[in-house]
Amino acid sequence: MKKDIKVIGLDLDGTLLTPDKKLSKANYKALLEAHERGIEIVPSTGRYFSAMPECIRTLPFINFSININGATVKNIRTGEVVYKAEIPLSEALDIMNFLHDKPALYDCYMNDHGWITGSFKALAEQYVKDPHYIDMVKNLRESVPELRAFITEQGRDIQKIQFFTYDHDFQQEMLHHGAELFPDIICTSSVRDENVEFNNIKANKGDALVGLAKYLGYEAENTMSFGDGSNDVPMIKAAGVGVAMANACPEAIEAADIVTLSNAEDGVAKVIREYCLQ
């Protein structure tokens, strides 16, 4: 399966980062060597750029970043937006109105920033199990008195809506049937059994990765991607070589060309060394 790889898209949580959210020495070294061979290393995450871990944001060899599940692709050196796909304000309000009386703590990304109703933030421990994501909700979302009123006042389109829930059945229902309620939306999850993310149907990591590759003068076959969650499946399918981690969800594993070691075992470095650095 040797291919001329020029762009590598990398999910972060559960993929490139270790379980304690660090960048291992082995993964760092493999990424650096790939960069030295002319390969673009591209973080691809559901987070907005400034919410990415510092160990990723400050990598000296990162030039482009896919953020908010592909709602935006940006040249981080120049600020140029290469790709954008947002949820129209009216549809965002429809989604939030639907979620408002459900067992869900919801927030949104708008203008590369996280926003949440203040009373929701105070309930984070009731809806979110993983301490890391509790911290994210508390520290990476700015409180407003009421989110729907706030985004209406701002009058901007929305990059992503997400919710956390303690109700597994509701989470699965939205993952599998949310698009039936909101046909222009794609529903994915980055935190297994805990969250659902709503994006514009054109905002997915796969379209974003291929769009970036074409912007750089390459084809989809010149791309490689790594992921573990359902929000990574479009990127795994779209890439010339799609890689799922051993700890990935079943959908990601089924979509992959290769299944590597887990994120606790430097699975990213293993594949990059075997397929890009030989």
Disulfide bonds with the S-S distance in Angstrom:
none
